[in-house]
Amino acid sequence: MTAAVPAVPTVDEVRTAYRDELGPSEKAALSSWLGFTVTFAAVRSITYAIRDGRGPFRNLSVGGAHLHHYMWGIGMLAGVGAVAVRGTDRARRHPLVGAAYGSGLALIVDEFALLLDLKDVYWTKQGRISVDLGVGVVALGGTAFAALPILRRLVRNRRPGAQTSPRR
């Protein structure tokens, strides 16, 4: 009689699947998508809380001018660009570089209408709901797509008599 395989993978199994199933470029893509998804979700939550006057967050202003979060995104992308141009291979492949790229991009995408100098549609109901849902679905889909090799490995490991060697 074979022992039952737990339904939920352990942290060590996920870590091993990440290491064995993804090459450097796939790891960078997954880090980018995770950075984008987490940042976009966090920014949406924080901006809704600010709008409703809840939580510890407030708008950031300097000299009476509101600092939009796309500015921080542009700064992050500039930093990633500097690493890409001057960094070593090891630095360019670091997961934080991919995560910073995704996070910076999310900060910019979230305020894209303002960058195009459109009317302030940021808080109109039709504008926000469709953008939030659209970008959220794309972010989750991209993250899942980038994580497919890991997810396949974890599913294989749940099957009775599964082997855990890398598929590369």
C-alpha positions as CSV (number, residue, x, y, z in Angstrom):
1,M,0.0,0.0,0.0
2,T,1.4,3.4,-1.0
3,A,1.4,6.3,1.3
4,A,-1.0,9.1,0.4
5,V,0.6,12.2,-1.1
6,P,-0.4,15.4,0.7
7,A,-2.7,17.6,-1.5
8,V,-0.7,20.8,-0.8
9,P,2.9,21.0,-1.7
10,T,5.5,21.9,1.0
11,V,7.6,25.0,0.8
12,D,10.6,22.7,0.1
13,E,8.8,21.1,-2.9
14,V,8.0,24.5,-4.3
15,R,11.6,25.7,-3.8
16,T,12.9,22.6,-5.5
17,A,10.5,22.9,-8.4
18,Y,11.5,26.5,-8.9
19,R,15.2,25.6,-8.9
20,D,14.9,22.5,-11.1
21,E,12.2,23.6,-13.6
22,L,13.1,27.2,-14.4
23,G,16.1,28.5,-16.2
24,P,17.4,32.1,-15.6
25,S,15.2,33.7,-18.1
26,E,12.1,31.9,-16.8
27,K,13.0,32.9,-13.3
28,A,13.3,36.5,-14.4
29,A,9.9,36.4,-16.1
30,L,8.2,34.8,-13.1
31,S,9.8,37.4,-10.8
32,S,8.6,40.2,-13.1
33,W,5.0,38.9,-13.3
34,L,4.9,38.4,-9.5
35,G,6.3,41.9,-8.9
36,F,3.7,43.3,-11.3
37,T,0.8,41.4,-9.8
38,V,1.6,42.0,-6.1
39,T,2.4,45.7,-6.7
40,F,-0.7,46.3,-8.8
41,A,-2.9,44.7,-6.2
42,A,-1.2,46.6,-3.3
43,V,-1.5,49.9,-5.1
44,R,-5.2,49.4,-5.9
45,S,-5.9,48.5,-2.3
46,I,-3.9,51.5,-1.0
47,T,-5.4,54.0,-3.4
48,Y,-9.0,52.8,-2.6
49,A,-8.2,53.1,1.1
50,I,-6.8,56.7,0.6
51,R,-9.9,57.6,-1.4
52,D,-12.2,56.3,1.4
53,G,-10.1,57.9,4.2
54,R,-9.3,54.5,5.7
55,G,-6.0,53.1,7.0
56,P,-2.7,54.8,7.6
57,F,-1.9,55.8,4.1
58,R,-2.2,59.3,2.7
59,N,-1.3,61.0,-0.6
60,L,2.3,62.2,-0.8
61,S,2.8,65.8,-1.7
62,V,5.9,68.0,-1.9
63,G,5.4,71.8,-1.9
64,G,1.7,71.3,-2.6
65,A,2.2,69.1,-5.6
66,H,0.9,65.6,-5.5
67,L,3.5,62.9,-6.3
68,H,1.8,60.3,-8.4
69,H,3.0,56.8,-8.1
70,Y,4.0,56.5,-11.7
71,M,7.0,58.7,-10.8
72,W,8.3,55.9,-8.5
73,G,7.7,53.4,-11.3
74,I,9.7,55.4,-13.7
75,G,12.5,55.6,-11.1
76,M,12.4,51.8,-10.6
77,L,12.6,51.2,-14.4
78,A,15.5,53.6,-14.7
79,G,17.3,51.6,-12.0
80,V,16.6,48.3,-13.8
81,G,17.8,49.9,-17.0
82,A,21.1,50.9,-15.3
83,V,21.6,47.3,-14.1
84,A,20.8,46.0,-17.6
85,V,23.3,48.4,-19.2
86,R,26.1,48.2,-16.7
87,G,25.4,45.3,-14.4
88,T,27.1,41.9,-14.4
89,D,25.3,38.9,-15.7
90,R,24.8,37.8,-12.1
91,A,23.3,41.1,-11.2
92,R,21.0,41.2,-14.2
93,R,19.7,37.7,-13.4
94,H,19.0,38.4,-9.8
95,P,15.3,37.9,-9.0
96,L,15.0,41.3,-7.4
97,V,15.8,42.9,-10.8
98,G,12.9,41.1,-12.4
99,A,10.6,42.0,-9.4
100,A,11.7,45.6,-9.6
101,Y,10.9,45.7,-13.3
102,G,7.4,44.3,-12.8
103,S,6.7,46.5,-9.8
104,G,7.8,49.7,-11.6
105,L,5.7,48.8,-14.6
106,A,2.7,48.2,-12.4
107,L,3.1,51.6,-10.9
108,I,3.2,53.2,-14.3
109,V,0.3,51.2,-15.8
110,D,-1.9,52.0,-12.9
111,E,-1.8,55.7,-13.8
112,F,-1.5,55.4,-17.6
113,A,-4.4,57.8,-18.3
114,L,-2.6,60.5,-16.4
115,L,0.5,60.0,-18.4
116,L,-1.4,60.5,-21.6
117,D,-2.7,63.7,-20.2
118,L,-6.3,62.6,-20.5
119,K,-9.1,64.0,-18.3
120,D,-8.8,62.7,-14.8
121,V,-10.7,59.5,-15.4
122,Y,-8.8,57.8,-12.7
123,W,-11.7,57.6,-10.3
124,T,-14.7,57.5,-12.7
125,K,-16.6,54.3,-12.0
126,Q,-16.5,53.0,-15.5
127,G,-12.9,53.8,-16.0
128,R,-11.6,52.2,-12.7
129,I,-13.6,49.0,-12.6
130,S,-12.8,48.0,-16.2
131,V,-9.1,48.8,-15.8
132,D,-8.8,47.2,-12.4
133,L,-10.4,44.0,-13.6
134,G,-8.6,43.9,-17.0
135,V,-5.1,44.5,-15.6
136,G,-5.8,42.2,-12.6
137,V,-6.8,39.3,-14.9
138,V,-3.8,39.9,-17.2
139,A,-1.4,40.1,-14.2
140,L,-2.8,36.8,-12.6
141,G,-2.7,35.1,-16.1
142,G,0.8,36.2,-16.8
143,T,2.0,35.0,-13.4
144,A,0.3,31.7,-13.8
145,F,1.7,31.3,-17.3
146,A,5.2,32.1,-16.1
147,A,4.8,29.6,-13.2
148,L,3.5,26.7,-15.5
149,P,6.7,24.6,-15.3
150,I,6.6,24.8,-11.5
151,L,2.9,24.0,-11.3
152,R,3.3,21.0,-13.6
153,R,6.1,19.7,-11.5
154,L,4.0,20.1,-8.3
155,V,1.1,18.3,-10.0
156,R,3.4,15.5,-11.1
157,N,4.7,15.1,-7.6
158,R,1.1,14.7,-6.3
159,R,0.6,11.5,-8.4
160,P,1.2,8.2,-6.7
161,G,4.7,6.8,-7.5
162,A,5.8,10.2,-8.8
163,Q,9.5,10.9,-9.5
164,T,10.9,14.2,-8.5
165,S,13.8,14.6,-11.0
166,P,13.9,17.7,-13.1
167,R,12.3,17.7,-16.5
168,R,14.9,19.9,-18.2
